[in-house]
Amino acid sequence: LLMRYAELVDAIGGTYVTAADMNTGQADMDVVGERTTHVLGRSRERGGSGDPAPSTAVGVFHGVAASLGHAFGSHTVEGRTVLVQGVGAVGGRLAELLNDAGATVLVSDVDPVRARTKADQIGARVIAPDRVVGTVCDVYAPCATGGVLDAATIPALRAVTRLERTEAMRRTFV
């Protein structure tokens, strides 16, 4: 299957470059690389740059911090609640980075064992996959399958905005 996929990627002549995603990794990309040069994420031993997931997680972490700076005026994740949906290679590492930086981390994954394992590892709370949309948090980080945000789910998100936080604070102290 991977060889046939590689042939398809190669046939379109570089208009698409493939890489590991959704339960594929360096070993799979090494196989794909046997039939096409239009592949990223090969092992270093096979001429690639290695697993991109750790660097991707760092980039997402900084994106979260930048978003917090825009929404709340501070780039710090400490004390913020972040829901990470999908705790595979990128989301799992993101959850660790957020935890290490002092965030309250909520994790969700369609694989309940993976979710529980990551939660136990970092002291996070598990959110059932069918409860992700609607869970109150400061930041929602979808690190799972694509297409989770659409016209139906976006209005149901409960990521707190600066205005909502200001109103909640006002009600608390008035």
JOHUGI-V781559 format. One record per helix or strand. SS is the DSSP state (H for helix, E for strand). FROM is the first residue (numbers start at 1). TO is the last residue. If there is no record, write none. Layout:
ss: (SS	SS)
from: (FROM	FROM)
to: (TO	TO)
This chain:
ss: (H	E	H	E	H	H	E	H	E	H	E	H	E	E	H	E	H)
from: (2	18	26	39	44	53	81	89	104	112	125	129	136	139	154	158	162)
to: (11	18	32	39	46	72	85	100	108	122	126	131	137	142	156	159	173)
